[in-house]
Amino acid sequence: MTTLDTSGVLTFASFAFPPNLLGYCGPDDTGLLADHLDEAAVGELGRLAQQFDGAWPYLCLIGRHNGLDPLDRRVVEGYWLGGPAAARVPVSAMGDHVSERFRRRSGWRGIAASTADQGGLPTHAHHVLNVYPWVGLARAGMANPGLDIIDRCRIRQGRVLAVEEGRIRVRTDRLRLVGEFLARERDTEDLVTPTPLVGSIEPGMRVAIHWDWICAILSDDQAARRAGAERRALAQANRGARSPGIWG
């Protein structure tokens, strides 16, 4: 029997908690995940992870091409933040994966070909910016909630400025549309809340934010991998601005 990687399971749960709480993915009963955000419940968290039909297939894909369990920490971080495990997935396998999962959905023609041709990797950044149709909707004029959903759904980085009565003030960035192109607007402030799985937070720390929640405290390497995965996905999304057929 495979032993669950506790650190991988807890990392997955921390990043998956915000969208599940909002009802966007994972178990229909959002209280299930919320009630098990504790290391003592790692077995149940591992089972609940398989109900995230957006993220789980990507974890399986990364794990398969690395010879690792889908909830191995390297696989989980590869998906949420980017890194070597995600980069080892061949672009042809990623293209096939996206095609099999999404090609029949209305308005998503050409996504699989674009993913493979542009070297798309199985990261959350690529999924948000290049697979889901929110970018196309925002370019079509649905700036709200379209652009807001893109911005809050991506994993963004923040620098902790202050701890204010249980909430954390961070300096972060926002996505903006410049014509048809996505760009980051730097030096904006936001108030966010740490998930129950995040440790003690102090001013100066770098943190990963998903929706309005801090999901992890980032090391230098993790911060660099997250930034690299996002730069790559943004570049691919902006190349897509020149190819209307991707979203048509």
C-alpha positions, 0 to 999 in steps of 0.5 A: 500500500502506498503511503501518502506524502503528508506534505504533498496532501496538506499542500494540495488541500491548502491551495484547493480549499479556497475554490472549494469553499466558494463552490467552484470545484471539489466536493459538493459539500464544502464543509467536508474539506473545511472540517479536515484541514488538519494533519491528523486527517491526511488520509481523508484529505487524500481521498477528497483530493480525488474529487477535484476534477479540475486539478486531479487529472493534472496531478495524475498526468504529472505523477505518471511522467515522473514515476511519482504518486499524484499527491507527492509534494513534487507533483503537487507543487509542480501543478500549483507553482510550476517546477521540474515535475511539471516540465518533465511532461512532454508537450505532446502528452499535455496536448493529448490530455487537454484535447481528451478532457476539453475538446468537446466543450463549446467555444474551446476549439483549438485549445489542444493544438495551441497547448501543444504547439506553444509548449503548454505545461500542466500547471495551474497557471496554464490551465487558468490562462490558456484552457478555461475560456475566461481570457476569451470572455474578458477580451470580448468585453466581459471585464467583470466578472471575467477578468476578476475571475482570472486574477483571483483564480491564478496563484499570485504572490504577495509580500506581507506588509502587516498582520491586522486582526487575523487578516493579512495586508499584502503587496501584490499585483493585478492582471489588467487588459491592455488592448487584447493583451494581459499585463500585470499591474504591480504594487497594489495592496490587498487584505487576505486570510491564511488557510488553517494549514498555513503557519505563523505569518510575519511582515516581510514574508512572501506568500502564495495567494489563491482567491483571497486566501494565503495558501503557502509561505514561499521559499526563494525557489518556490517563488521563482518557480511560481513566477516562471510558470506564470510568465510562461502561461501569460506569454502563451495567452498573449500569443493567443490574442493574435489567434482569435480562432482559439476562442471562437 
